[in-house]
């Protein structure tokens, strides 16, 4: 994973991504935070790519799926902040 600008031309994929950041920090004792976020996406059949750090999770969806992802997340009760 890296910025598109530094990927060699012959390896570049044409897909662009939207990144959702699950704002932490979350207590390490909390379970299911990421699960609650990705379940509505799975139910809407939206492919994802996730990156997790100690206190923050990132969920990437292809740009073509962004609107459907936003809709699924809002219907599931997630509050989205830009």
Secondary structure by P-SEA (a helix, b strand, c coil): ccccccccccccccccbbbbbccccccccccaaaaaaaaaaaaacccbbbbbcccbbbbbccccaaaaaaaaaaaacccccc
